């Protein structure tokens, strides 16, 4: 699922450039780092670009939608590689509700009743132009559809709603255009596609069509495939429209693992209680969207709503264009397969502190970039760990490496496994994720604040194909894009007057929203998490053209960035599994939380809400001071503490993250229990920080906001007290 590029929906982009220089840490955590350096060196020599390319070619040789026979073949392939590396391996099945398209018909007529579009038009590029595409005509490719969409047969007037954000729908209301009973045409970008449907459904729409405008990832950005990397006119962005911010996973079993022996009595049967839309939705290409947009009448769109198609866009909403959607979906409980590989820990006091690392394997079609560039890199990470095992290495902590299934349908495989293993995961010290492992050369990362410097330190150790280290190229790229990020911050935080430096002191690590498999680990179970990948001219997201041919032409022709990602991902696992003292940095957490609270206080004042911030101010300060004190202890503990003392310290450091959970969860969506980070109810992918407080202010609900302020204060005090215990 993952990005293409996700906007951070909060006021905190403006804080990025003020990250303290002290965030650049020295490596700590080892009583004997010289031995760890030898293992690091031995590991780094193993990941092989040629083998990574072979993995990618094998994994993408056929469309492998979740639950298909081809999907099972990829599970068998990954399991074979895990076993060859020496991991104890099992394929874990789950039974989950998935829809598969039977018939998708979409057409449109103009005001005179003339048929102007009948589709969907098949995805196709000229086979004689720039080498064509050898994968586009495989009969196993499913017609473009949205996961979680219901069946429907609807005819209605069309309305254009820009990106389909809450602000866009509000603007339509101000302009006097109703979407009630209409089919809404929206473009991809700005929020998660499921949120577009979520808001449209709330506003009374009859259906939703979602297209990729060339302004966002087509010819307005660069050459289109097969000449370049951006989407050609017939490309579709498939994807789930599950209401992800309500809960991820199997729609029928929220909070319960959908194991093969789960009785039907444990499954939800009322669609109104599930995370599924009730109105039909489907993706279309801009080839099929263009005739609808061109025929719309009504007022011209606001200037910022104009896309790159060569005519003026209008809002529609009258009798100019009638759209017909006829969707027939086959909904049934289907089997998916997670592949789980384990390396047992050797330290009796640490072996239950799991280090979990994962990447999903299923794809809407071939999935060369999303997700199998990540799978190929992960397999080479496992290859490296296997070679260390042969040399006598034994990790202190148990390592679990996972290949998730049905991520694209709504993070299903990872969520069901996390629910299935919630008890042992209460001791897990980290979850490391990769998804879009290699879309190009620009390294990218997100993490909880306590692991942001950990990712930076790993990146400093890995050489880049561009010369220097991964970290050096990452920082250079961030500095070049700083103005762009500032523009985004200004666009999303008009009232922010936070100071900003001229130059980033450290490479930017983002915060975790949703859209990939870290979601159940950090936001439901409180396992500290990271997500690593890379960016590039990736305009074929979730289309038939995200295939091996696109990858070798546009992303990584020699698989050198696959090798880079395998090394980064593997070192994350290796360092977390072997550190004598866990390498969390709660100084950064405290710094960020203080900033988050300060920004929301300003927003509350601006909204005219009268709130009591006294306890939260004290709690945020307590958390910050406790994090600083804990870090000072950590820098000494690897050498001066006994193993028993280090074990006590490590437990406190780990439990401080879990203490940030609120067992009640967020209002209206109790699956999300983390008080600091969650996907936004109206953003989906992008993170909302201190979400209970932030969304209470958004709703201008004083009672709800105060309740969430108090819950956040209690969580921060609890976490800070645990850190305090580690320093005594």
N, C-alpha and C positions, 0 to 999 in steps of 0.2 A: 504494500500500500504506500506508505511513506510519503515523502515530498513529491512533486518536483521541487519547488522552493516554497517553504511555508513562512508566512508572515507571523511575527510574534505579536500577538494581540494583547498588548499591555503598555503601560507607561514606562517600561523599564529599559527599552532600547537606549534611551537617553543616558542611562547609567553605565552603559558598557564602557564608554571611553574614560570613565572615572575610576575604573577598577584599580585598586592600589598596586603600586609597583611591588609591594611586599608579597603579592600573590605569586611571584616567581620563586618557587621553593627549591630547596636542595633536596635530593633524594634521601629519604630516611625510611626506616622500617626494618632494617636488616642488621642482625648482630655481626654477620660476616658478608658484606656486600661483594667481596672479591669472588666468593663462590657463586653468588647469584650472577655476577657479570660473566662468569664462564658459561653458566647455563644459558644466559641471554645470547651470548655469542654463538653457542652451538645451535640454539634454536634459529637464530637469524639466518644461518647458512642454509637452512632446509627449504623454505617455501620456494617453489619453482615456477617461473612464468609459463613454461611450456606445459607443465602439468595443470596449472590453473586454466589455461586455454582449453586443454582436453576436457577438463571437468565442465567448463561452460558449454562447449560444443555438445557434449553428451546430454547435459541437463536440458538444453534448449532444442533438441532435435525434433521435438513434437510439441504441439499444444498440450498443456497439462493442467487444465482447470481442476480445482480441488475435487476429490472423490472420483475422478476419472481413472481408467486403467493406466493411462500414461502418467498420471500423478503417482499412482502406486509404484510404477517402474522407477520414478525418481527417488521414492523412499527407499526402495531396494538398493539403488545405486549408492545413496548416501550411507546406508547401513553397512554396505560392503566396505566402503572406505573407512568408516569408523572402526570396524572390526580389524581391518588390516593394520591400523595404527595401534591396536592393542586396547581399545576401549571396550568395556563391557557394554553391549549394545542391545537394545530392544526396540521394536516397532510397536508403538502404543496406539491402538485405535480408539476413536471416539465416534459416537453416532449423533449427528447434528442436522438441524433443519437448513436445507439449501434449496434455492430455486434455480431451475435451468430453463432457458427459453425454448418454447415450442414454436411459437410464431410471433414475430415482431413486424408490424406493418404501421407505417407512419406516412400520412399524406397531407396535403394542404391545397386549398382552393382559394382563389382571389375573390374580390367583391362581385365579380361577374360569374362566379361559379366555375371558372376555368381551373383545371388541375395544374398547379405550378410545381408540385413536388410529390414524388412517390418513392418511398424508400423503406428502409435505409439502403443507400447506394453502397455496394460492396467496397471494402478497402482495397485500393488497387493503385499502383503507379505504373507508368509506361515501362514495360520490360526492356525496351531498347534505349532508354535514357539513363545515362550514368550507371550502367550495369544492372538496372532494374532491381528486383527483389525476388530471390528464389524461394521465399517462404510464404508469400501472400496468398497463394491459391490452394493451400492444404485444405481438403474437405472437412477435416476435423476441427477447424476453427469455428467456434460458436459465433452466431450473429451477435452483434454488439448489444449488450443489455446491462441493466443495473442490478447487482445483487440486492436482495431484500425488497425489490419492487413487487407490488402485487400485480395480478392480472387486471386488465381493464379494457373497456371499449368506450371511448369518450370522444365526442366531437364538440368543439367549443371555439370561441374567438381566442386569438392569440394576443398576449401582452408580453412586451420585452421588459425585463427587470434587471438589466445589467448583470452584476455578479450574484444577485440573489442574497445579499446580506440583509440583516435587519434594517440597516440604514437605507438600503436601496428600496425595500418595500415601504418604509416610512415615507421616503421621498415620493414614491408613486401615489400614496394617499394624499400627500400635500398637493400634488399636481392634479388631483381629482380623477385618477385612474384606479378603478377597482379591479382586483384579481379574482374576486369571488365568482366561482363558476367558470373561470377562464383556464386555458392552458398557458402556463407561464414558460417563456423561453428565456433561459439564463445562460451566461457563459461561465466556463470554468475559471477559478481563481478566487483569491481573497478569503474564502472559507471552504470548509469540507463540503463535498457535494451532498452528503446526507443532510447537512444543515440547510441547504437551499430548499430541499424538499420539506424539511421540518417546519421552516418558517412559512413556505407557501401553503402547506396543509393548514397551519394555524390561521392563515388569512383567508381560507375558504377556496383555494384554487382546486380545479378539477384534475389537473395533471401537470407534469413538469417535463420539459425537454432541456437537455444540457448540452451545449456545444463548445468546442474550443475555437475561440476567435483568433485569427492570425496575428492580432496585436499582441497576444500573450505568449504564444509558443509556435507561431507560424512564420510566414514570409516576412513579416515586419521585424522579426528578430534576426533573421539570417536565411541562408539557403535552406530549402526544404529537401527532405529525403526523396530520392537517393543521392542528390547532389550534395546535400549538407545534412545537418542533424535535426532540423525542425520539421514540424508535422506537415505532411502534404494535405491537399484539400479533402480527401476522402477518409482521413484518419479519424478514428473514434477514441475517446478516452472512456473506456469501460470503468467500472468501479462500483463499490457498495454504496447504497444510500441508507444503510442501517443507521438508526439514531445512536451513533457511537457515544456521544456525551451522556446518554442516559445509562447505558451499560454496553460493554463489548461482549463478544462470545456468542455461544449458541442462543438464539432468541428464546427458546423454550425452557432454558435452565439457568437463569441468572443466579449466581452464587452457588450453584451446584454443578459438579463435574458431570458431563454427559457421557458417562462410561457406557460400554456396550451392554452392561447388565442393569442399567438404570431403569426402573419400572416406569411405565407410561404415566402412572399416577403422580410421579414427581415432575412431570412436564407441564408447562403452561399451555393452555389450549385457547385462551381468550386473546385474540390479536390486540385488543385494546390495552392489554397489560404488557405487551412485548415492546421491543425496541425497533419496531417495523413501521414503515409508513402505511397509510391507508389509501393513498392516491397513487396512480401509476406514474412511473418516471422512466426515462430512457435517454441514453446519450445519442447525439447525432453529430455528423461531421459539419464543418462549415460549408462544404459543398451542398449539403441538404438544408442547412440553416439559412443560407444566403437568399434563396427565393422567398422565404417567409419574411425575413427582415426587410427585404427590398419592397415587398408589397404592403407592409404595415402602413397605416395612416395614423392620424392623430398628431399630437404635438411632436416637434423634434425632441430628441433626448437631451438631457443635460450634457454639456460639453464633455465632461469626463466619462460619460457612458458610451461615447462613440468609439467603435472598434475600428479595425483596419480594412474592412470590406469596402469596396470602392463606390459607396453611395451613402447618403445621410440616413442615419437610423431614426426611426420613429417609435413611439411608445405603443401604438396599437390600442386594443381594447374595444374597438367597435367592430362593425361588420366587414372590415376590409379583408381579413384572412380567417378562414375557418380551418382548424387543424383536427385531424382525426388520428387518434392513437388506439391501436388494437394490439394489446399485449396478452399473450397466453403463456403463463409460467407453469412449469411443472414443479410444485413444491413437494418435497418428501424428505424423510430422514435418511441421510446418506452417511457412509463411513468415510472418515478421514484418517490420516496416519501421521503421527508425530514420530520422529526418530530420536531416541535418547541414548547418548553415549556417556559412560561414566569412567572416571579414573579415581579410585579410592584414595582418600587422604591417609597419610602415614602418621600424623601426630594425634595421639589419643585425645588430647584436649582440644584439637582444632578440626578434626575430621568431619564433624557434623556442621561446621561452618561452610556451607557449600559456596562455590563460585560457579555461577550459572552463566553460560554464554549461548546465544542463539541467533538464528536467522530463519526466515520463512522460505519455503521451497515452491509453493504453489504459485501459479500465475494466471492472469486472465487469458493469455495466449501463450507465447513462448517465454516472455519474461527474462530477456537477456540481462538488462540492467536491473530491473525490479522483478524478482529479487536475486536472480542467480549469479549476478556479479558478486553479491555478498556470499552466496553459497559456495562458489568456487574459491573465494578467499578463505572462507571458514574451513573448507576441506584441506587447504594447504596449511592453515594454522594447526589443524588436527594432525596433519602429516608431520609437522615440526615437533609437536608434543609427543607423537609416537616415537620419533627418533630419540628424543631425550629419555623416554622410558627404556629403550634398548641400551642406553648408556648408563643406566642405573639410577636415573633421577626418580624421586618419589615426592609428589607434592605434599605439603603439610595438610592442606585442606582438600576436601573432595571437589573434583571438577566435574561439572555436568554440562555437556555440549548438546544442544538441541536443534533439530531441523523441524520447524513448525509447519503445519498444514493449515489451509483455509484461512490464512491471515487476510487475504484479499476480501473475504466475505464479511470481515468484522473481527479480526484478531482472534479467531475462534480456537485454533489449535493451541496457542499459547495460553489463552484464558482458561480453557478447560483443564489443561495440565497444571496451571498454577492453582486453580481451585481444587484439583485432585491432590496436590502436594502442599497445601497451605501450611500444615503443621511443620514439616521439615524446613520449609522456606522461611519460617519465622527466625531461623538461625542463619540463613544465607547472607553472606557478606557483600555480594554484588550480583547484579545481572548486567551483562554486557551484550548489547544488541548491534547488529548491522543489518541493513536492508538494501538500500541502493548503495551497494559497496563501491562501485566504480561507474559513474556516469561521465567522468572526465577527470582532469588533473587537480581540481581544487578540493583539498581536504576540508572536511566539515565535521563538527562534533556537537553534541549536546549532552548534558549531564546534570545530576543534582550538584549543588555548589560544592559539597564536600569532596566530590571526585573531579572537579574541573581541572585542578592542577595536576591530578593524577594522569589525566589524558594528555595534558601538555607535556608532562615529563616523559611519558611513553613516546610521544611524537618527536621529542628531542633526540631519542636514541635511534630512530629509523632513518636510513638514507632515502632521499627522494630521487626518482628518475630524472628530475629536473636539475639535480645538483644540490649540494647541501643536505639539510635534513628536512623531514616532513614538516617539522615545526617552523623552520625558517621560511619555507615557501608558504605555509599557512598564514603566518604573521604578515608576510609581504602582501598576500592576496587580501587579507583583511584590511590592511592599511589602504590599499588601492580602492577598496569598496566602502571605506568609512563614510564618504559623503553620501553614498546611496543609502546606507543604513540610517544616517541622520535624517535624510529626507523621509524615510519610512517612519521614523520616530516622530517627526513633526506632523506627519499626516495622521498618525494615530493618537497623538498626545498634544493637541494644540495648546493646552494650558500649562505644559511643563516648562519650568525655567531652571531645571537642573543644570549645573555647570558641566561643560564638556571640554575635554582636552583636544589639542590639535592632532594628536597622534596616539594610537593605541599602545599601551605599555606591554600588553600581552595579547596573544591570539584569542579571538572570541570563541567561547564555548556557550552555545545556546542553552535554554532551559527546555525541559521535557513537557510537551503538550500531549498529543496522541497521534495516531496514524501508523504506529508500528508496535512491535511485540513487547516493548518495555512497559506498556500501559498497565497490565495487571500486576506486574511486579512492584513498580514504585507507587502507583496511585491507589492500588487496592491493598497490597500486602506490606508496603513500606520497605522494600528491598532497594538499597542504593543502586542506581542504574546509570549507564552511559549509552550513547548511540553514536556510532561513527560511520562515515561514508564519504562520498565525494560528489562534487557538482561538475557540470559541463553543459554543452549545448544540447540538452536532452529534451527534445520536443515530441517524442513518440511514446510518451508515458501511457501505459495500459492499452496500447494499440497493437495490431498485428505486426507493426514494423519494429517493435521492441524485440529484435531477434539478433541472432549471431551475426548476420550480415551488417546490420546497423552498428553493432558493437565494434567490430574490427575496422569499420570505416570511420567511426566518429568518437569512440570512447577511449579505446586502449588497444591499438592494433598489435602490439607486442606483449601485452599482458604484464607490463612492468608495474602498472598501478595496482593490478591484482596482487602482485607480489608485495608491494608496499602495504596494501590493506591487510594481507595475511599476517605480515609482521606486526603491524600495530595491534590487530585483534588478538594475536597470540601472546604478545607481551603483556597486554592487559590481563589476560588469564594467568599467565605465568607469575607476574608480580603480585597479583592479589592472592594467588594460591600459596605463595611462599613467604610473603612478608611476615617477619616476626611481630611487627606492630602494624596494624592496618593503616593504610595510607590515606585516611580521610583528613580533610582540612576544614574544620568547622569555623575557622576565622572567616572564610569567604561566605559561609552560610549566614553567619551573624551579620556581616556587612550588608548582604543582600536583603535580609529580612528587615533590618532597620530602614533601608531605602524603600522597600515595598510599603511598609506601614506609613512612612512619611508621605508618600505620594497619595495613598488612599485617604489620609486625613485631609489633604488639600481638596481632593475630589468630593469628599463628604461635605466640607465647608461650602464648596461651590454649589453643591446640590441642595444646600439649606437643611441638612440633617443634623439634629442635635444628638450627639453620641458621647458616651463616656469612654475615653481612650486611656484612662489612668493605668489600669492593670495591664493593658496590652503594651503600653510604653515601657512599663517596668519589666514585663516578660521579655520583650525584644532586647532590652538592654542586658538582662540577666543571661539570655541565650548568647548574645554576642560576647560578653565577658567570659562566660564558661567555655566558649569555643576557643578563645585566645589562650586561656589557661590550659585547656586540654592539649592544644598544639605544643605548648612549651614542654609539657610532660612527655608527649610523643617523641620529641627530638632527642630525649635522653633515654627513653625507656628501652630501646632496642639493645643498648649496651649495659645499662645499669640495673635493669629489672630481672628478676628471676623468671623462669617460664611461667610459674603460677601467677606472678604479678602481671606479666604481659597478658595472660589469658583473661584476667579480670579486667584489665584496661581495654582489651579488644572487645569484650562483651559490652562494656559500657559505651564504647564508641559506636558499635553496631546498634545497640538498643536506642541510642539517641535519635536515630532516624525513625524507627518504628514508633517512638513516642510522639512523633508529629502527626500520627493518624488520629482522626476523630471517628470512633466506632460507629457513630450515627451516620456518618457520611454527609455529603452535601445535600441541601434541601432539594427535593424532587428527584435526586439521583444518588442514592445511598451507596452505590458501588464505589464511587470515588470518595475515598476517605482521607486522602492527604490534605493537610490544611495549608500547605504552601503551594502546591502545583496541581493543576487539573486541566484537562481540555475544557475550553469555554463552552457553555451551553449553546452559544450562538456563533462559535468559531469552529469547534470540532477538532481540527488539527492543532491550531495554535494554542499555546499555554496561556491560561489566566493565572496570575500569581495571587497568593492569599485569596483563593477563589470565592470562599464563602463571604468574605467581607466585600470584595470587589463587586460581585454580582448582586449582593444586597444593596450596595450603593447605586448600581446601575438600575435596579428596580425601584429606587427611592423608597425602600421599605425600612423604616427606622427600627421596628421591632426585630425583624429578621437580621438586619445588619448588626444590631447590638448583640444578639444571640451568637452570631458568628465571630464577632470581636472577642466575646468571652470564651468561646470554644478555642479560638486561636491562642489566646493568652494562656489558657490552661495547658494546651499542648506544648507551647514554648517553655513554660515553667517546668513541665514534666521533663522535657528533653534536657533543659539546662541543668536540672537537679541530677540527672543521670550523668551528665558530663562532670558536674561538680564531684560526684562520688569517685570519678576516675582520677581526680587530682589529689585525693586525700590518702 
